[in-house]
Amino acid sequence: MKTITTNKLQSELSSVIKDVQSGEVYQVNRYSEPAAYVISSEKYHELVAKTECKACIKDLRNIASQLKANGE
């Protein structure tokens, strides 16, 4: 996995997309904190198709909603 800042991602988007299509995964940092991940559509569909992953995503969304509701 590679790490990239939001500014660098903006300037190198085409190159990053080519890398991602070849299987690379990018962690996108904003203000030195992880903000997002860039993965191929193939990998995304592979992960989302898994039943365990769907449950995990639901749990993460619930946790995020609770944190937001609590102002965290």
Biotite code that builds the C-alpha atoms (Angstrom):
import biotite.structure as struc

atoms = struc.array([
    struc.Atom([0.000, 0.000, 0.000], chain_id="A", res_id=1, res_name="MET", atom_name="CA", element="C"),
    struc.Atom([1.197, 3.471, -0.863], chain_id="A", res_id=2, res_name="LYS", atom_name="CA", element="C"),
    struc.Atom([0.443, 6.666, 1.021], chain_id="A", res_id=3, res_name="THR", atom_name="CA", element="C"),
    struc.Atom([-0.375, 9.945, -0.709], chain_id="A", res_id=4, res_name="ILE", atom_name="CA", element="C"),
    struc.Atom([-1.554, 13.385, 0.420], chain_id="A", res_id=5, res_name="THR", atom_name="CA", element="C"),
    struc.Atom([-4.718, 14.965, -0.930], chain_id="A", res_id=6, res_name="THR", atom_name="CA", element="C"),
    struc.Atom([-2.682, 17.658, -2.695], chain_id="A", res_id=7, res_name="ASN", atom_name="CA", element="C"),
    struc.Atom([-0.407, 15.139, -4.365], chain_id="A", res_id=8, res_name="LYS", atom_name="CA", element="C"),
    struc.Atom([-3.409, 13.010, -5.335], chain_id="A", res_id=9, res_name="LEU", atom_name="CA", element="C"),
    struc.Atom([-4.944, 16.005, -7.098], chain_id="A", res_id=10, res_name="GLN", atom_name="CA", element="C"),
    struc.Atom([-1.806, 16.614, -9.122], chain_id="A", res_id=11, res_name="SER", atom_name="CA", element="C"),
    struc.Atom([-1.094, 12.933, -9.877], chain_id="A", res_id=12, res_name="GLU", atom_name="CA", element="C"),
    struc.Atom([-4.605, 11.528, -10.220], chain_id="A", res_id=13, res_name="LEU", atom_name="CA", element="C"),
    struc.Atom([-4.091, 9.921, -13.626], chain_id="A", res_id=14, res_name="SER", atom_name="CA", element="C"),
    struc.Atom([-0.938, 8.136, -12.484], chain_id="A", res_id=15, res_name="SER", atom_name="CA", element="C"),
    struc.Atom([-2.597, 6.971, -9.260], chain_id="A", res_id=16, res_name="VAL", atom_name="CA", element="C"),
    struc.Atom([-5.580, 5.577, -11.176], chain_id="A", res_id=17, res_name="ILE", atom_name="CA", element="C"),
    struc.Atom([-3.213, 3.626, -13.448], chain_id="A", res_id=18, res_name="LYS", atom_name="CA", element="C"),
    struc.Atom([-1.465, 2.184, -10.373], chain_id="A", res_id=19, res_name="ASP", atom_name="CA", element="C"),
    struc.Atom([-4.796, 1.288, -8.775], chain_id="A", res_id=20, res_name="VAL", atom_name="CA", element="C"),
    struc.Atom([-5.941, -0.482, -11.935], chain_id="A", res_id=21, res_name="GLN", atom_name="CA", element="C"),
    struc.Atom([-2.750, -2.554, -11.669], chain_id="A", res_id=22, res_name="SER", atom_name="CA", element="C"),
    struc.Atom([-3.618, -3.622, -8.120], chain_id="A", res_id=23, res_name="GLY", atom_name="CA", element="C"),
    struc.Atom([-2.012, -0.918, -5.967], chain_id="A", res_id=24, res_name="GLU", atom_name="CA", element="C"),
    struc.Atom([-3.916, 0.505, -2.993], chain_id="A", res_id=25, res_name="VAL", atom_name="CA", element="C"),
    struc.Atom([-3.455, 4.086, -1.818], chain_id="A", res_id=26, res_name="TYR", atom_name="CA", element="C"),
    struc.Atom([-4.086, 5.532, 1.613], chain_id="A", res_id=27, res_name="GLN", atom_name="CA", element="C"),
    struc.Atom([-4.999, 9.193, 1.173], chain_id="A", res_id=28, res_name="VAL", atom_name="CA", element="C"),
    struc.Atom([-3.904, 11.412, 4.051], chain_id="A", res_id=29, res_name="ASN", atom_name="CA", element="C"),
    struc.Atom([-5.340, 14.810, 4.864], chain_id="A", res_id=30, res_name="ARG", atom_name="CA", element="C"),
    struc.Atom([-3.418, 16.843, 7.432], chain_id="A", res_id=31, res_name="TYR", atom_name="CA", element="C"),
    struc.Atom([-1.260, 13.761, 8.130], chain_id="A", res_id=32, res_name="SER", atom_name="CA", element="C"),
    struc.Atom([-4.313, 11.669, 9.054], chain_id="A", res_id=33, res_name="GLU", atom_name="CA", element="C"),
    struc.Atom([-5.804, 8.832, 6.972], chain_id="A", res_id=34, res_name="PRO", atom_name="CA", element="C"),
    struc.Atom([-8.902, 10.172, 5.200], chain_id="A", res_id=35, res_name="ALA", atom_name="CA", element="C"),
    struc.Atom([-9.643, 7.628, 2.469], chain_id="A", res_id=36, res_name="ALA", atom_name="CA", element="C"),
    struc.Atom([-8.412, 4.661, 0.505], chain_id="A", res_id=37, res_name="TYR", atom_name="CA", element="C"),
    struc.Atom([-8.273, 4.351, -3.257], chain_id="A", res_id=38, res_name="VAL", atom_name="CA", element="C"),
    struc.Atom([-8.803, 0.799, -4.518], chain_id="A", res_id=39, res_name="ILE", atom_name="CA", element="C"),
    struc.Atom([-9.721, -0.662, -7.884], chain_id="A", res_id=40, res_name="SER", atom_name="CA", element="C"),
    struc.Atom([-13.369, -1.184, -8.742], chain_id="A", res_id=41, res_name="SER", atom_name="CA", element="C"),
    struc.Atom([-12.614, -4.899, -9.017], chain_id="A", res_id=42, res_name="GLU", atom_name="CA", element="C"),
    struc.Atom([-11.262, -4.986, -5.461], chain_id="A", res_id=43, res_name="LYS", atom_name="CA", element="C"),
    struc.Atom([-14.173, -2.892, -4.213], chain_id="A", res_id=44, res_name="TYR", atom_name="CA", element="C"),
    struc.Atom([-16.749, -5.270, -5.678], chain_id="A", res_id=45, res_name="HIS", atom_name="CA", element="C"),
    struc.Atom([-14.813, -8.248, -4.334], chain_id="A", res_id=46, res_name="GLU", atom_name="CA", element="C"),
    struc.Atom([-14.883, -6.786, -0.827], chain_id="A", res_id=47, res_name="LEU", atom_name="CA", element="C"),
    struc.Atom([-18.494, -5.619, -0.920], chain_id="A", res_id=48, res_name="VAL", atom_name="CA", element="C"),
    struc.Atom([-19.733, -8.949, -2.260], chain_id="A", res_id=49, res_name="ALA", atom_name="CA", element="C"),
    struc.Atom([-18.587, -10.756, 0.874], chain_id="A", res_id=50, res_name="LYS", atom_name="CA", element="C"),
    struc.Atom([-21.347, -11.206, 3.427], chain_id="A", res_id=51, res_name="THR", atom_name="CA", element="C"),
    struc.Atom([-18.987, -10.628, 6.350], chain_id="A", res_id=52, res_name="GLU", atom_name="CA", element="C"),
    struc.Atom([-17.853, -7.385, 4.792], chain_id="A", res_id=53, res_name="CYS", atom_name="CA", element="C"),
    struc.Atom([-21.425, -6.162, 4.432], chain_id="A", res_id=54, res_name="LYS", atom_name="CA", element="C"),
    struc.Atom([-21.997, -6.755, 8.137], chain_id="A", res_id=55, res_name="ALA", atom_name="CA", element="C"),
    struc.Atom([-18.706, -5.058, 8.968], chain_id="A", res_id=56, res_name="CYS", atom_name="CA", element="C"),
    struc.Atom([-19.572, -2.015, 6.844], chain_id="A", res_id=57, res_name="ILE", atom_name="CA", element="C"),
    struc.Atom([-22.969, -1.789, 8.537], chain_id="A", res_id=58, res_name="LYS", atom_name="CA", element="C"),
    struc.Atom([-21.265, -1.901, 11.946], chain_id="A", res_id=59, res_name="ASP", atom_name="CA", element="C"),
    struc.Atom([-18.781, 0.795, 10.927], chain_id="A", res_id=60, res_name="LEU", atom_name="CA", element="C"),
    struc.Atom([-21.577, 3.036, 9.649], chain_id="A", res_id=61, res_name="ARG", atom_name="CA", element="C"),
    struc.Atom([-23.450, 2.584, 12.936], chain_id="A", res_id=62, res_name="ASN", atom_name="CA", element="C"),
    struc.Atom([-20.328, 3.478, 14.923], chain_id="A", res_id=63, res_name="ILE", atom_name="CA", element="C"),
    struc.Atom([-19.725, 6.534, 12.735], chain_id="A", res_id=64, res_name="ALA", atom_name="CA", element="C"),
    struc.Atom([-23.328, 7.662, 13.204], chain_id="A", res_id=65, res_name="SER", atom_name="CA", element="C"),
    struc.Atom([-23.038, 7.288, 16.964], chain_id="A", res_id=66, res_name="GLN", atom_name="CA", element="C"),
    struc.Atom([-19.781, 9.246, 17.042], chain_id="A", res_id=67, res_name="LEU", atom_name="CA", element="C"),
    struc.Atom([-21.304, 11.985, 14.913], chain_id="A", res_id=68, res_name="LYS", atom_name="CA", element="C"),
    struc.Atom([-24.376, 12.142, 17.144], chain_id="A", res_id=69, res_name="ALA", atom_name="CA", element="C"),
    struc.Atom([-22.100, 12.490, 20.178], chain_id="A", res_id=70, res_name="ASN", atom_name="CA", element="C"),
    struc.Atom([-20.103, 15.280, 18.518], chain_id="A", res_id=71, res_name="GLY", atom_name="CA", element="C"),
    struc.Atom([-16.906, 13.251, 18.310], chain_id="A", res_id=72, res_name="GLU", atom_name="CA", element="C"),
])
